[in-house]
Amino acid sequence: MQQLIYKFLAGIIGIAAGLHPALAGATDPAYKLSEPGLLSVAITGDMPGLVARDGKLTGYDGDILQIATERLGLTIKPVRMEWSGAIAAVQTGRVDIIGGNVAWTQQRAETLSLTDPSGYFQNGITSKKSSGWHTLKDLENRKVGSMTGFSFLPELRRIKGLELSLYDSSDAALRDLLAGRVDALVGDPPVIDYALSKNEDWGLVNLPFSDNNPDYPLLTGVGRQYVFGLSKDNAALANALSAEIRKLWTSCEVKVIGQRYGNLNEANYVPSAENFRAGVDRASDWKAPVCGR
């Protein structure tokens, strides 16, 4: 009788494991993880991107990654670090993945395995409401703050007379803007919008660049992509995460998640008309995901 019970229980566990790999404590051996069964995540940003609370991820990218990893049978391990060292940490295996408003660029695609986009964005200028700046020319001959390691910094430095100050956190950059130590800020659109929505008394506004200048594509382009980045050795896991992210687009759950964090602008869910990843780090017939498909 006891043997029959053991066989019965073993059968139940086997069935459950087949339905969900997490129940079996097994993950795909093709995944290259710093620790077995754990996905170590670089925590570098601010709300509403990707932050850790009580061992789980929250924020727009945080919710998406938490859902995707759970479906793949992995457990999250948050690792706090500065953005300036995050990419190197992924490349050397100190952490497995970066996310939270990480923009796709061709240079990053050459050094990392990048997932399908979690969302889309357009950069802008944060300034006093009375200024209302929204063009490249508005930044000429001004003191401008931005974040260390951002992909568009070379383009920002090309603006005539611009004096650039770099920060390791959005909080520090916003404090200097409020104190008048910089005239404007070009930062993470969701982070800035979230901060301004919580502090209307600051008298600041974040306006998207209206130029869409092809000479400044990373700075002024529309429909740029936020992605997650893993090492080149971890392409199998990047592909598996992309498949889960696609499901969230197909079901439109990305918008439900976005609503929780004030990510309400429809432009955040619309890709660029230019399919710039096709033939670069995606097949030539690849299409960026949109809600409903």
LUMTOR-110527 format. One record per residue (C-alpha): residue number from 1; residue in one letter; z negated, y, x. Coordinates in nm, 3 decimals. Layout:
N
+-----+------+---------+---------+---------+
| pos | code |      pz |      py |      px |
+-----+------+---------+---------+---------+
| NUM |    A |       Z |       Y |       X |
...
+-----+------+---------+---------+---------+
This chain:
293
+-----+------+---------+---------+---------+
| pos | code |      pz |      py |      px |
+-----+------+---------+---------+---------+
|   1 |    M |   0.000 |   0.000 |   0.000 |
|   2 |    Q |  -0.093 |   0.242 |   0.280 |
|   3 |    Q |   0.243 |   0.178 |   0.452 |
|   4 |    L |   0.424 |   0.253 |   0.126 |
|   5 |    I |   0.239 |   0.585 |   0.097 |
|   6 |    Y |   0.332 |   0.677 |   0.453 |
|   7 |    K |   0.698 |   0.593 |   0.386 |
|   8 |    F |   0.689 |   0.795 |   0.063 |
|   9 |    L |   0.542 |   1.099 |   0.238 |
|  10 |    A |   0.786 |   1.067 |   0.525 |
|  11 |    G |   1.071 |   1.064 |   0.277 |
|  12 |    I |   0.946 |   1.382 |   0.109 |
|  13 |    I |   0.908 |   1.560 |   0.445 |
|  14 |    G |   1.256 |   1.448 |   0.547 |
|  15 |    I |   1.409 |   1.583 |   0.227 |
|  16 |    A |   1.220 |   1.911 |   0.259 |
|  17 |    A |   1.328 |   1.947 |   0.621 |
|  18 |    G |   1.687 |   1.898 |   0.518 |
|  19 |    L |   1.652 |   2.176 |   0.262 |
|  20 |    H |   1.488 |   2.421 |   0.500 |
|  21 |    P |   1.471 |   2.382 |   0.879 |
|  22 |    A |   1.145 |   2.580 |   0.897 |
|  23 |    L |   0.967 |   2.296 |   0.715 |
|  24 |    A |   1.066 |   2.058 |   0.988 |
|  25 |    G |   0.954 |   2.291 |   1.264 |
|  26 |    A |   1.303 |   2.259 |   1.414 |
|  27 |    T |   1.561 |   2.518 |   1.505 |
|  28 |    D |   1.917 |   2.492 |   1.631 |
|  29 |    P |   1.906 |   2.383 |   1.998 |
|  30 |    A |   2.198 |   2.619 |   2.065 |
|  31 |    Y |   1.962 |   2.916 |   2.018 |
|  32 |    K |   1.842 |   3.053 |   2.353 |
|  33 |    L |   1.487 |   3.174 |   2.282 |
|  34 |    S |   1.224 |   3.301 |   2.524 |
|  35 |    E |   0.972 |   3.080 |   2.339 |
|  36 |    P |   1.063 |   2.776 |   2.124 |
|  37 |    G |   1.074 |   2.854 |   1.752 |
|  38 |    L |   0.987 |   3.221 |   1.808 |
|  39 |    L |   1.223 |   3.516 |   1.786 |
|  40 |    S |   1.077 |   3.786 |   2.009 |
|  41 |    V |   1.181 |   4.125 |   1.869 |
|  42 |    A |   1.174 |   4.451 |   2.063 |
|  43 |    I |   0.982 |   4.706 |   1.856 |
|  44 |    T |   1.109 |   5.042 |   1.977 |
|  45 |    G |   1.162 |   5.269 |   1.679 |
|  46 |    D |   1.012 |   5.441 |   1.381 |
|  47 |    M |   1.024 |   5.395 |   1.008 |
|  48 |    P |   1.241 |   5.328 |   0.824 |
|  49 |    G |   1.419 |   5.122 |   1.089 |
|  50 |    L |   1.225 |   4.829 |   1.230 |
|  51 |    V |   0.847 |   4.820 |   1.283 |
|  52 |    A |   0.585 |   4.545 |   1.284 |
|  53 |    R |   0.287 |   4.517 |   1.052 |
|  54 |    D |   0.052 |   4.219 |   1.050 |
|  55 |    G |   0.297 |   4.010 |   1.249 |
|  56 |    K |   0.590 |   4.072 |   1.013 |
|  57 |    L |   0.874 |   4.318 |   1.022 |
|  58 |    T |   0.917 |   4.606 |   0.782 |
|  59 |    G |   1.164 |   4.891 |   0.747 |
|  60 |    Y |   1.529 |   4.862 |   0.648 |
|  61 |    D |   1.645 |   4.662 |   0.951 |
|  62 |    G |   1.303 |   4.501 |   0.965 |
|  63 |    D |   1.329 |   4.355 |   0.615 |
|  64 |    I |   1.682 |   4.231 |   0.680 |
|  65 |    L |   1.585 |   4.062 |   1.006 |
|  66 |    Q |   1.268 |   3.913 |   0.856 |
|  67 |    I |   1.468 |   3.754 |   0.572 |
|  68 |    A |   1.740 |   3.626 |   0.805 |
|  69 |    T |   1.501 |   3.471 |   1.058 |
|  70 |    E |   1.293 |   3.300 |   0.790 |
|  71 |    R |   1.609 |   3.144 |   0.648 |
|  72 |    L |   1.694 |   3.017 |   0.996 |
|  73 |    G |   1.347 |   2.864 |   1.038 |
|  74 |    L |   1.227 |   3.106 |   1.304 |
|  75 |    T |   0.900 |   3.295 |   1.338 |
|  76 |    I |   0.891 |   3.661 |   1.439 |
|  77 |    K |   0.707 |   3.770 |   1.754 |
|  78 |    P |   0.696 |   4.152 |   1.779 |
|  79 |    V |   0.705 |   4.300 |   2.131 |
|  80 |    R |   0.633 |   4.671 |   2.160 |
|  81 |    M |   0.841 |   4.860 |   2.420 |
|  82 |    E |   1.027 |   5.185 |   2.485 |
|  83 |    W |   1.391 |   5.202 |   2.380 |
|  84 |    S |   1.495 |   5.301 |   2.731 |
|  85 |    G |   1.417 |   4.949 |   2.858 |
|  86 |    A |   1.504 |   4.744 |   2.549 |
|  87 |    I |   1.862 |   4.644 |   2.632 |
|  88 |    A |   1.764 |   4.532 |   2.981 |
|  89 |    A |   1.476 |   4.333 |   2.828 |
|  90 |    V |   1.724 |   4.142 |   2.610 |
|  91 |    Q |   1.962 |   4.081 |   2.898 |
|  92 |    T |   1.685 |   3.941 |   3.119 |
|  93 |    G |   1.528 |   3.730 |   2.845 |
|  94 |    R |   1.201 |   3.920 |   2.812 |
|  95 |    V |   1.281 |   3.958 |   2.441 |
|  96 |    D |   1.544 |   3.789 |   2.227 |
|  97 |    I |   1.672 |   4.071 |   2.008 |
|  98 |    I |   1.684 |   4.447 |   1.955 |
|  99 |    G |   1.743 |   4.623 |   1.625 |
| 100 |    G |   1.632 |   4.918 |   1.419 |
| 101 |    N |   1.913 |   5.175 |   1.413 |
| 102 |    V |   2.098 |   5.030 |   1.713 |
| 103 |    A |   2.452 |   5.164 |   1.701 |
| 104 |    W |   2.753 |   4.947 |   1.779 |
| 105 |    T |   2.956 |   5.067 |   2.078 |
| 106 |    Q |   3.228 |   4.896 |   2.277 |
| 107 |    Q |   3.013 |   4.922 |   2.590 |
| 108 |    R |   2.726 |   4.740 |   2.418 |
| 109 |    A |   2.968 |   4.479 |   2.285 |
| 110 |    E |   3.067 |   4.405 |   2.645 |
| 111 |    T |   2.708 |   4.336 |   2.752 |
| 112 |    L |   2.541 |   4.199 |   2.436 |
| 113 |    S |   2.614 |   3.965 |   2.146 |
| 114 |    L |   2.614 |   4.202 |   1.850 |
| 115 |    T |   2.571 |   4.093 |   1.489 |
| 116 |    D |   2.762 |   4.204 |   1.183 |
| 117 |    P |   2.635 |   4.544 |   1.067 |
| 118 |    S |   2.313 |   4.583 |   0.874 |
| 119 |    G |   2.427 |   4.926 |   0.756 |
| 120 |    Y |   2.643 |   5.230 |   0.828 |
| 121 |    F |   2.564 |   5.589 |   0.928 |
| 122 |    Q |   2.689 |   5.930 |   1.027 |
| 123 |    N |   2.512 |   6.141 |   1.289 |
| 124 |    G |   2.398 |   6.491 |   1.209 |
| 125 |    I |   2.211 |   6.799 |   1.330 |
| 126 |    T |   1.847 |   6.861 |   1.244 |
| 127 |    S |   1.764 |   7.231 |   1.240 |
| 128 |    K |   1.585 |   7.493 |   1.035 |
| 129 |    K |   1.712 |   7.525 |   0.680 |
| 130 |    S |   1.800 |   7.886 |   0.755 |
| 131 |    S |   2.033 |   7.767 |   1.033 |
| 132 |    G |   2.205 |   7.483 |   0.848 |
| 133 |    W |   2.408 |   7.370 |   1.150 |
| 134 |    H |   2.661 |   7.089 |   1.104 |
| 135 |    T |   2.940 |   7.134 |   1.362 |
| 136 |    L |   2.981 |   7.079 |   1.735 |
| 137 |    K |   3.031 |   7.453 |   1.782 |
| 138 |    D |   2.691 |   7.518 |   1.624 |
| 139 |    L |   2.532 |   7.343 |   1.923 |
| 140 |    E |   2.709 |   7.546 |   2.189 |
| 141 |    N |   2.474 |   7.735 |   2.425 |
| 142 |    R |   2.165 |   7.592 |   2.253 |
| 143 |    K |   1.865 |   7.383 |   2.354 |
| 144 |    V |   1.914 |   7.045 |   2.186 |
| 145 |    G |   1.686 |   6.742 |   2.176 |
| 146 |    S |   1.789 |   6.378 |   2.151 |
| 147 |    M |   1.663 |   6.031 |   2.242 |
| 148 |    T |   1.675 |   5.856 |   2.578 |
| 149 |    G |   1.945 |   5.588 |   2.589 |
| 150 |    F |   2.145 |   5.696 |   2.284 |
| 151 |    S |   2.512 |   5.602 |   2.302 |
| 152 |    F |   2.647 |   5.948 |   2.218 |
| 153 |    L |   2.464 |   6.134 |   2.498 |
| 154 |    P |   2.774 |   6.165 |   2.723 |
| 155 |    E |   2.956 |   6.334 |   2.436 |
| 156 |    L |   2.659 |   6.562 |   2.365 |
| 157 |    R |   2.653 |   6.672 |   2.730 |
| 158 |    R |   3.017 |   6.782 |   2.705 |
| 159 |    I |   2.939 |   7.054 |   2.451 |
| 160 |    K |   2.975 |   7.400 |   2.605 |
| 161 |    G |   2.649 |   7.547 |   2.733 |
| 162 |    L |   2.429 |   7.283 |   2.568 |
| 163 |    E |   2.090 |   7.232 |   2.738 |
| 164 |    L |   1.973 |   6.878 |   2.664 |
| 165 |    S |   1.612 |   6.754 |   2.640 |
| 166 |    L |   1.553 |   6.381 |   2.605 |
| 167 |    Y |   1.257 |   6.210 |   2.434 |
| 168 |    D |   1.120 |   5.858 |   2.407 |
| 169 |    S |   1.017 |   5.899 |   2.043 |
| 170 |    S |   1.139 |   6.082 |   1.734 |
| 171 |    D |   0.788 |   6.218 |   1.678 |
| 172 |    A |   0.789 |   6.396 |   2.013 |
| 173 |    A |   1.136 |   6.538 |   1.952 |
| 174 |    L |   1.043 |   6.667 |   1.607 |
| 175 |    R |   0.724 |   6.826 |   1.743 |
| 176 |    D |   0.924 |   7.020 |   1.999 |
| 177 |    L |   1.173 |   7.127 |   1.733 |
| 178 |    L |   0.892 |   7.255 |   1.511 |
| 179 |    A |   0.733 |   7.431 |   1.807 |
| 180 |    G |   1.060 |   7.603 |   1.895 |
| 181 |    R |   1.097 |   7.437 |   2.234 |
| 182 |    V |   1.441 |   7.312 |   2.123 |
| 183 |    D |   1.676 |   7.472 |   1.872 |
| 184 |    A |   1.813 |   7.153 |   1.718 |
| 185 |    L |   1.782 |   6.776 |   1.728 |
| 186 |    V |   2.041 |   6.498 |   1.714 |
| 187 |    G |   1.851 |   6.177 |   1.642 |
| 188 |    D |   1.847 |   5.861 |   1.431 |
| 189 |    P |   1.974 |   5.970 |   1.085 |
| 190 |    P |   1.752 |   5.731 |   0.881 |
| 191 |    V |   1.442 |   5.810 |   1.091 |
| 192 |    I |   1.497 |   6.184 |   1.065 |
| 193 |    D |   1.575 |   6.174 |   0.693 |
| 194 |    Y |   1.266 |   5.962 |   0.629 |
| 195 |    A |   1.043 |   6.202 |   0.825 |
| 196 |    L |   1.184 |   6.509 |   0.650 |
| 197 |    S |   1.140 |   6.349 |   0.306 |
| 198 |    K |   0.771 |   6.303 |   0.384 |
| 199 |    N |   0.727 |   6.657 |   0.523 |
| 200 |    E |   0.921 |   6.905 |   0.310 |
| 201 |    D |   0.691 |   7.185 |   0.430 |
| 202 |    W |   0.851 |   7.166 |   0.777 |
| 203 |    G |   1.148 |   7.364 |   0.648 |
| 204 |    L |   1.399 |   7.145 |   0.831 |
| 205 |    V |   1.730 |   6.996 |   0.720 |
| 206 |    N |   1.946 |   6.719 |   0.867 |
| 207 |    L |   2.315 |   6.778 |   0.799 |
| 208 |    P |   2.594 |   6.533 |   0.896 |
| 209 |    F |   2.856 |   6.652 |   1.142 |
| 210 |    S |   3.153 |   6.781 |   0.944 |
| 211 |    D |   3.392 |   6.775 |   1.243 |
| 212 |    N |   3.489 |   6.403 |   1.256 |
| 213 |    N |   3.642 |   6.499 |   1.590 |
| 214 |    P |   3.833 |   6.210 |   1.758 |
| 215 |    D |   3.728 |   6.347 |   2.099 |
| 216 |    Y |   3.364 |   6.293 |   1.997 |
| 217 |    P |   3.384 |   5.964 |   1.804 |
| 218 |    L |   3.029 |   5.839 |   1.865 |
| 219 |    L |   2.877 |   6.174 |   1.781 |
| 220 |    T |   3.084 |   6.283 |   1.480 |
| 221 |    G |   3.253 |   5.964 |   1.350 |
| 222 |    V |   3.186 |   5.839 |   0.997 |
| 223 |    G |   3.096 |   5.484 |   0.901 |
| 224 |    R |   2.947 |   5.392 |   1.237 |
| 225 |    Q |   2.760 |   5.060 |   1.239 |
| 226 |    Y |   2.398 |   4.961 |   1.293 |
| 227 |    V |   2.366 |   4.613 |   1.442 |
| 228 |    F |   2.124 |   4.372 |   1.609 |
| 229 |    G |   2.178 |   4.288 |   1.975 |
| 230 |    L |   2.113 |   3.960 |   2.158 |
| 231 |    S |   2.204 |   3.834 |   2.503 |
| 232 |    K |   2.553 |   3.704 |   2.572 |
| 233 |    D |   2.399 |   3.357 |   2.613 |
| 234 |    N |   2.271 |   3.375 |   2.257 |
| 235 |    A |   2.601 |   3.413 |   2.072 |
| 236 |    A |   2.520 |   3.112 |   1.850 |
| 237 |    L |   2.209 |   3.282 |   1.713 |
| 238 |    A |   2.393 |   3.614 |   1.675 |
| 239 |    N |   2.656 |   3.434 |   1.466 |
| 240 |    A |   2.389 |   3.263 |   1.254 |
| 241 |    L |   2.216 |   3.597 |   1.190 |
| 242 |    S |   2.552 |   3.755 |   1.102 |
| 243 |    A |   2.607 |   3.486 |   0.839 |
| 244 |    E |   2.268 |   3.565 |   0.682 |
| 245 |    I |   2.335 |   3.939 |   0.694 |
| 246 |    R |   2.669 |   3.878 |   0.517 |
| 247 |    K |   2.484 |   3.703 |   0.235 |
| 248 |    L |   2.266 |   4.012 |   0.187 |
| 249 |    W |   2.582 |   4.225 |   0.159 |
| 250 |    T |   2.746 |   3.981 |  -0.083 |
| 251 |    S |   2.442 |   3.988 |  -0.312 |
| 252 |    C |   2.400 |   4.366 |  -0.265 |
| 253 |    E |   2.041 |   4.303 |  -0.158 |
| 254 |    V |   2.098 |   4.551 |   0.125 |
| 255 |    K |   2.090 |   4.829 |  -0.135 |
| 256 |    V |   1.770 |   4.696 |  -0.290 |
| 257 |    I |   1.612 |   4.696 |   0.056 |
| 258 |    G |   1.749 |   5.044 |   0.124 |
| 259 |    Q |   1.593 |   5.185 |  -0.192 |
| 260 |    R |   1.249 |   5.085 |  -0.064 |
| 261 |    Y |   1.293 |   5.320 |   0.232 |
| 262 |    G |   1.482 |   5.611 |   0.080 |
| 263 |    N |   1.816 |   5.489 |   0.215 |
| 264 |    L |   1.996 |   5.611 |  -0.097 |
| 265 |    N |   2.310 |   5.782 |   0.035 |
| 266 |    E |   2.616 |   5.576 |  -0.061 |
| 267 |    A |   2.770 |   5.659 |   0.278 |
| 268 |    N |   2.509 |   5.428 |   0.433 |
| 269 |    Y |   2.688 |   5.132 |   0.273 |
| 270 |    V |   3.052 |   5.231 |   0.336 |
| 271 |    P |   3.224 |   5.131 |   0.663 |
| 272 |    S |   3.467 |   5.342 |   0.859 |
| 273 |    A |   3.831 |   5.323 |   0.754 |
| 274 |    E |   3.901 |   5.239 |   1.119 |
| 275 |    N |   3.829 |   4.869 |   1.177 |
| 276 |    F |   3.717 |   4.940 |   1.534 |
| 277 |    R |   3.552 |   4.602 |   1.603 |
| 278 |    A |   3.858 |   4.392 |   1.516 |
| 279 |    G |   4.005 |   4.255 |   1.835 |
| 280 |    V |   3.709 |   4.381 |   2.039 |
| 281 |    D |   3.409 |   4.163 |   1.960 |
| 282 |    R |   3.550 |   4.022 |   1.636 |
| 283 |    A |   3.867 |   3.839 |   1.533 |
| 284 |    S |   4.171 |   4.053 |   1.458 |
| 285 |    D |   4.140 |   3.980 |   1.084 |
| 286 |    W |   3.766 |   4.056 |   1.067 |
| 287 |    K |   3.653 |   4.306 |   0.805 |
| 288 |    A |   3.326 |   4.497 |   0.796 |
| 289 |    P |   3.101 |   4.383 |   0.507 |
| 290 |    V |   3.057 |   4.586 |   0.192 |
| 291 |    C |   2.834 |   4.540 |  -0.109 |
| 292 |    G |   2.956 |   4.265 |  -0.338 |
| 293 |    R |   3.171 |   4.076 |  -0.085 |
+-----+------+---------+---------+---------+
